[in-house]
Amino acid sequence: MKLFIAGHNGMVGSALVRRFQDEADTSLLLRTRKELDLTSQAAVDAFYAAEKPDVAIIAAAKVGGIHANNTYPADFLYENLAIAANTIHSAYRHGVKRLLFLGSSCIYPKHAPQPMPESCLLTSELEPTNEAYAIAKITGLKLCQYYRKQYGVMFHSGMPTNLYGPGDNYHPQNSHVLPALIRRFHEARLAGKPEVTAWGTGTPRREFLHVDDLADASAFLLKQENPPDWINVGTGTDVTIKELTETVADVTGYKGKILWDTTKPDGTPRKLMDVSQLAKLGWRARISLREGLEKTYASFLAEQAVGALRQ
C-alpha cells in the first residue's frame, strides 16, 4: 500500500509517520513543503498523477492558537481551503482508493451541546476567534462527504479534539494553549520568575488528546469497512484551563505563583467531544493527560537540546 501523508513534518503528520513506518505492507509517500506546495492545484495534481498513492491521509494545515487565528483569518481560510480542495479533488481524479481528512473540533458551534455530537455540525454560529479555520475544515469534511456520495469513493473524515505531543509549535504568540504553557513555565523556571501570567479566567473546559492516540485512531478508521462520513476523535473527558495550567506548571517543575489576565479572551466556554460513535466501533484513547504531558515535556527538552524546536 502506497500511503501519502500530507503534512508529514507537522505534529500530526509526524505521529502518523511513527504509526505507519514499521507496517510491513505500507510504503510511505512523503513530501516537504518545499517539495510539494499543497496550495498549488497544478503541483498537487502532478504529484498524484506521478505517484499514484493508494491511500491518503490529509494532515496538512495552517494552524495556530486564538491570537494567530484572530490576527491572520484570511491566511487561515485561504490556505486551508486550498489544501483541502487540492488534495481531495486530485485524489479522486487519480484513483486514490481511500482518503482520511483530519479536521478539528472547532468545526462545531460555539454553543454546541456538551459533549458535542457529530450531528450538531452547522446547527448554529461558530466561535468567532477561529471561524476562518473552522470554515475551511468544514469544507474539507463536506468535500469528502459529497465525493463519497456522488462518486462512491471511500473518502471520510476524523475530527480530533485539541491535540498535543512531540513536534508541537512553541511559538510565543502563535501557538496553542498547551505548548504555550509548557514554554512559558519552562522559561519561567529557568529564569527564576516568581510569577507567571496566564490568559483569561481559567474557567473554560478543554479536552486534550495525545497526537499518538490520534495516529492510532486514524489507522483504526482506515480499517473500517463503512465508517461514518465524519467521526469525533477524543478522550471524552475534559479539564478546566486552570487545572491544565497547574498540571503543566507541576510537570515542568515551576514553583512560582500563577496570575490570570482576565482582559484576554477565553474563547469557547467548553469543548468536549461526544466520542460514543468511535467507542462503539471499538476504539478508545489510551494515553492519560498527565502521562501525555510528561512525555511531551520530555520531547520539548529533547527538541530544544538539538535545535529542532518548532517556534
N, C-alpha and C positions, 0 to 999 in steps of 0.2 A: 504494500500500500504506500503510495506517494502522498505524504501529508504536508500540505502547505500551512505553516503557522504564520499568519500576518501579524507583524509586530513582535517578533521573537526576542528582541532585545529589551522590551519593556518588562515590568514586573510580572504581569500576567503571562506574556509570551515566554519569558524565561522559565516560569513554573511549568508551562506546557512542554517546553523542551526537556526539562528534567523528567517529566512524567513519561514522555514517549520515546526518549532517545535510546532506551535499552530494549524497546519492543523489537523482537526478532523479525517480525513481519512488516515493520514500518521503516520507510526511508523518508527522512525529513527534508522538506524544501524550505530553505531559509534565505531571506534577502534583507540586507540592511536598508535603511532609508536612502543612503547614497546609491545603492544598487537598484532600488526599485521605489519610485515615487508613487505611493498609493493614491495620491490626489490627482494623478495623471491618468485619464481614461486610456489613452493610447499605450502608455507604458504597462499598465496592468493587463490590458488585453493581449499585448505581445507576450508578456510573461506566461499567462495561462496557455496561450497558443503553443508556445515553445515547450513548456514543461509538463503540461497535461496532468495536473495533480488529480488523484482520485478523491481526496478529501481535503477540505479547507476549514480551518478554524480562524475566524476573524477576531483577533485580539488587539489589533492596532487601533489607536485612538489618540486624540489630543486630550489630555486630562489635566485636572488641577483642582484646587480647593475653592472655597467660596470667593476669596479675593480674586483669583485668576479668572473664574467664570464671570464675575461681575465686571472685571476690567476689560476682558477680551471676548465678549459674546459673539461678535461677528466671526472671529477666527475659530471659535469652538464650533459654531454652527456650520460654517462652510467646510472646514477641513474634515469634520466627522461625517457630514453628508457625503462629501466626495469619496471618502474611504469606503463607506457602506455601499454606495451606488456602484462604484467601480468594481469592488471585489465580488459583490453578489452577482451583478449582471454578467461579468466576464466568466464567472464560474458556471453560470447557466449556458452561456454561449459555447463554452469549450468542454462541456460534458462532465463537469465535476459531479461525482455520484452523491456526495453528501457534504453539506456545509453547516457549520455551527457558528452562529453570530453571537458574540458576547456583548451584552449591554450593561445596564446599571439599574439599581433600584430607584434612581431619580426619575425614571420614566413615569412613576406613579404620581397621582395628585398630591398636592401639599397637605391636604386634609383627608387623605385616604383612610379608610377603616384600618384599625390596627388589631392584629397583624394584617399586612397588605396582601390580599389575594390577587392572583393574575387577572381576575375578572374586573378589577377596579380601574384598569387602564382606560384613559380617556373619558372618565366619568366626571371630572371637574378640573379646575385650573391647576397648573404646575407650580412648583416653588419658583418664584421669580429669579432667585440668585443663580439657579443653574438651568433655567428654561431652555437656553440655546443648546446646551449639550443634550438635554433630555429629548428635545425635538429631533435631533439627529439620530439618537439611539432608537426612538420610536419608529422613525422612518426605516432604519435598518431592519428592525423587527418585522414591520409591515411588508417590506420588500420580500423577506424570506417567506412570510405567510402567503403572500399573493403569488409569488413564483411557484410555490408548492401547490397552491390551489389551481392556478391556470395551466402550469406545465407539468405537474406531477413529480417535480424534483423533491428530494428529501432535504430541504433547507429548513432549519429550525433555529431557535434562539434560547440562550440561557441568560437570565437576568440576575447577576450576583449582587449581593449586598455590599457594604463598604469593605474594601479589600486592604490587606496589609501583608508585609512579608519581605523577603530578600529582594533587593533590586528596586526598592521604592524610591520615590523622588523626595529628596530632603531640602528642596529649595526653601529659603527662609520666608518667602512671601507666597509662593505659588503652589506649595504642597498641600496635601490633605491633612486633616486634623491629627491623625496618629503619627505620621512621620515628623510633622512639625513639632509635636510634643516631645518626641524622642530626641530630636536635635536640640530643642530648647533646654530640656532638663540636663542633657549630657553636657552641653556647653556651660550651663549654669553651675553644675557640679565642679567642672574643671576650673572655672573662674572663681569659685567660692562665693557666688552670689547668695545673699541672704534671702532673696525672694524672687519668684518668677510670676509673671502676669499671663493669665490665660484669657482667651476671648470669650465673651458672652456671660451668661449666668451659670452655666454648668448644669442646668436642668434638662435640656433636651436629651432624649434617649436615642442611642445608636446601637446598631448590630454590626459586628465585625467578623469577617471570615478570612482565615489564613489562605493565602494565594495557592498553597499546595493542595488545600482541600478543594478549591475551585478547579484546579487542574484534574484532580481525581474525579470530580463530578462531571467534568467535560468528557473524560474518557468513558465514564459510565453512560452518559447521554448518547454518545456516538454508537453505543452498542444496542440502544433501544430500537426495536423494530418499528414502532409507531409512536414516537414521542409527541407531546403537545407542541403546538406552534411556538409557544414560549413558556418557560417554566422558571420559577424563582429558585435561586441557589443561595442558601444562607444557613445560619445555625438555628434560627428560630428563637434565639434569646438575645436580650439587649442589656445595656448598662447606661447609666447617665454619663454625660461628658465629665462630670465631677469625679465619678468613680473611675472612669478611664484615666483621667489626668492623674489622680492619686496613685493608681496602679503603675502608670508609666514612670512617675517620679520614684516609686519604690524600686522598680526593675532597674532603673538607671543609677540608683544609689544617691539620688538627690534628697537632702535632709532639710532644706530650707522651707520657707513659707510660700504658699500658693495664693495669689491675689486674683480677683476676677474683674475684668474690664467690661462692665455691663453696657458700655456705649457701643460695643461691637455686636454685629448681628449673630443671632443664634441659628438661623436657618430653620428648617422644618422641625416642629416640636418633637416628633417621634418618627422613626423609620424602622419598622420591624417587619420582616418578611414572613408571610404565611408559606411555610415550606412543606405543607402537608402533601401536595401533589408529588414532590420528589421523594418524600418519605414513603409514600405508597408504592412508588416504583422500586424502592429498596435501597436508597442512598441517604446517609446522614453524615454530617461533618464530624471529624474525629479530633481535631486539634483545639484544645481549650484556649480561651483568651490569654490566660496567664502563661501557659506553655508557649503559645504563639508569640507573645510579646518578648519573652526571654530569648527565643530563637531569633526574632527579628533584631533585637538589640545586639546580639552576638554577631549577626550578619552586618549590621551597621558598623560595628567596630572593625570587623574584618575588611569591609569595603573601604572604609576610611583609611585603614593602615596601608593599603596598596594603591591609594589614589583612585579608586574606582567608584566612589560615592557619587550618585546622581544628585545634582543640586544646581 
